[in-house]
């Protein structure tokens, strides 16, 4: 049957052999292709994937005999919009009993009706179908737009929450590919020089090979990515192999050759920050009909690859904008973390510089504690098998350990670095006092010699002089012995019982000088310090040293820690607490002490024991350090299970080896 050409997928299905002749004068107005019922299959091929508007103009007999066939056809072709005009009397209602939906019937037109009536019915029926199609298309666009908006929202949330920079870049590229149905793509970042000016473009990742080595491109108009970075303008290239040659940029086909790939359509967009500066470039390759479809090399050369339309450009630009913000935020967070890391390191170094003998202590305690935390993460049995520290919590432990002694900034330096019970000048004062006494003894004995000579002359003087010399020698030895005991007692080691008793005797002695005044050999304050049983600090000084924990807590509590690091003050506050409640500063019980603080307590004691020789103690061997720590467990000071993990993991060996 001859057909009428149609440009908008309009079809009339009829069983009237004279239909085309009847409407010949109105064919331009109707503009529909005329087919018979036997030619229904042509509709799909002739409509080229578009929604087809089909009008059935058939007799009631044909309708009633072939309605099952028509119903099945419409069911199998959901992209066909149809209406029925039945060649029957106006009062015909026989279609109601058929399987075809009632709302598909437009009207009845008797065969003897005027031609103009038929033409108007056809025109009105197509108008009605067009309204249905328009509604369908509008709803489709609404659904697509809603879906894309939802995707963009999810992409924005995902990018904003991602902290891993490498994964962030991968998510950016994959999101841009998915929302534009791109088969492949690459991502580049702008690198700046010391002055903050763009220096080059660095390739970061490719959708085909996420492990590709990085390389750099100059930011100029010679390459496609360089052109976009230089100009800040997007490029939409239908076929990179069909560039005219007049463009300022060129396509490098080496990548295709090396990867056995075929790049065709390409969309390259800049990622711009809030200053409208380009921070990177997203390069998308080969738009497909369906993102999940896997294309062969030969298919990439056919019309299976689509051009990027305007809508795709807008969607990708939206992703690029979100990506730029995410990259900037990630860089900002990294800069803040680097800044804070520098502040912490500088602060710890400044505090430890006040006491060079403990230099490096805080850094080592942090390494030991983090190593213990990682060992706890690895165990599968025991009390701590369900305890796990995530990356943020490990960082929290590290900061708390680094800053656990920061409160020493509030301790007087003379107390902080006090190596012996008396300061050097105080011990020198005692020595000068005894030297003065010895000189005074010499003066007294010399006066005795003078008095003897005046009274007796040389008679018996040699014997008298010998007795005076013996008396001087005995007094000198006695004073020297006192000075020796005082010097030994000044050491921070455990005070021997004999020295302790002798010190008490010395403290009660006084000396009458030649001018008649009375001089105490030891002042009460001096005796008090020298009588310290162990260490170099008296009770008040010990309390001052212990107060550093409270100073640390007060200082750390003033820092606006993030949610991931909010436990830093509490962890540092508890590193001198003991399981039996005898620790300080709050005397917490075992259940009240954070497990992180219990771990730090072990690390703190271990480093104090194994650290290099200090003025007041010697470093102990490793096995001896473990024995002392086990005694601390027996005394209910530290956690035995955590100590077993610490010793068993041997994570301390790397730090000891480095030291």
Steps between C-alpha positions, in 0.01 A plus 500: 500500500632847420604694808494857613839624633502600863769690690360460848410125525127529425323193363144415393406130500191432287310224325331748260653442153376842385627698801803667336289604206239654728746717692739578214409867513568508876819288515726803563287597796492154651865403417473137600630178353218264400538127571279192508458273801743259340771769495506578874861381535619790282408748771796413724761523225355817342475689832878464569454459872271802537154482654257409222151650477273234344138552401289191424226580243333159457154351465318357795521157340881521471520628856288222644684223312859623551485676836713228668774546241486880536500478880809277502680731257437807716605307810831407340571857385465739796648791299193506271224745590172405328139602451212327321251646256246229418321487168161445656175679581519771762312289752737200469622376842620153415861591585412501870503120513846481337845474668612841373478774763197725473702824522677411174177549300476850362176488302284316245474625140236341273611418145233738365615792714624813317873489415570820693362333810749213457793738438420703813465181703843385378659839572343521845604144581864575412480820707377293792784251452752784483374628832550154647851481352584848629382401843706181483812685384455764769462237769804320360706821517374564852596146603842530335560842656390373840730202464794717394437748783493208741826373354661843529384528860644158585822587319528827695445323833744224410773740390452724803542208742800331336827557688728270298633728225580221253155348543346848469660549157384155392145577618500831311597333173261209542213734590561715192518190281183348640288813477607554135507129400868530409699187421829641621667812631794657681555757773774761523591739780665841472828531688622840617843645565625658822321826416167329443506533120393206279809302401383188320220247467555164667322187379359321807268216398343330198179299489677231298801468726474652846861401573654692210817690576452871544639739240480874441373712215579867440206733548470636147277466194691218332332203672127457558525483881760779502271718286210462744727571799649805327175655373259378766257407222345159439549306176236277340655307209271265301794303354860565598623326184310745283643827630543754220862577584420868547452453875769629737508161671581154367382152592777263607408151375794331677276409792260315268786310339656398830169404662332337198219752531312730263412849619219664310272751670660703777378747763769686694396736779694713750456468875489854642517613861308787662760744362417376147851356476551164329611235750472203265355351182256213444539332160211271401519268200240315289144566611285183487127436498530306823775541757507129588549390138846359420609598150751324279769688312303467175178623663683814614550590134125480422194701595497311832703801616289814534592866501478682832181710497440826681326326788802275556724808504285661769499187714876454476561867575287460812714203606817696417383785723434265788832327436692828514341582836576150631863523385539844655343380825723193501807716440388740771450217748842363406656845547331538838617154608854580383488831686373333817756221466772766479356681801494179705854406399630849573318510835640163610849596387476828691393325820764232473770762438445614860628162614757366250548181704150380400520619139295283266295344781160625376568393142604152611202461733276589206667233284477236773134578574394504134687171448311349794168629362572340163592175676168508689325540163670185375414260785215250464472366856498626856342797676582743222398291196194724444693825549590669174647845440419656164736734318364810674525337844861397435573862408323605821724265701809637326416864574415420863832318538701776335344762726474297821780698668417840355388620843865508606498848356332595830775341712791715615816418309706455817260224604458352153873452434602438859749214480607491866347579835686828539581747229872533418521838667334362814750215525784746434370715785520203737853419383607863551342487847708197591806660342435807713468282809828327418669838460349613827637184664841589357469851646406364843789253500741770381385719790571210734857483366546874552362481853735209581807684371408811697456301815767228470732611226673221309504271799310183390360674193585223245285249691221755540511579126467130418190473717351808331569349156334172604197692627480686166531177301218339698274804459576516128426129447178535695387796289603329177303189599197717560541665159536156339179372656320820403622469140394135479163578653448768238478233228143398398568132568346328803637653822698246703394448862849580637523826309148590608592465871828687454316782319265532793798527738662768280175697489508522881861622513608860518838672511611796712721731296790706629280809508260329736214429258333160458486338153276202410679242289177432305202729464154343552409550133825336389446206734143466372611461138797274583268274702284416194494121496488461120534734207584868512165662575336573832125473555416848372721465195354158428151648518610776263632245251182297528296812435622491139223249425236747611673780309501274193127436533419868548708594196363226274142574609532851357569362150181466288560137407299347217250224577756237396758635747279604792651234734855643482475698830345208691758250372793725591338577837498134602849379415618513865188337646535150650257211495480485880407868524833616644598701191469870435358757445148362561560157653284324242411132530570246225157528337523881493833515316469509118667198338708743289640654822579152635703430185682831529588427865685185390680687222593787736654270763674285238671800342601642839664167586677436169594858413864597477685564826373803687677690779280337761475145362650242268314345207393144588528200266188394310429190708543698823256762366244225437553363852435844647187541287375160619552615859285800413233254385523308832462828686186569294648808341480404129293256293658153472316398181612815321856442621491145359389639163773766515772244574363236262465733201861621531393821328743684729801345327496736202507806728775354717701411189467853361607646831 
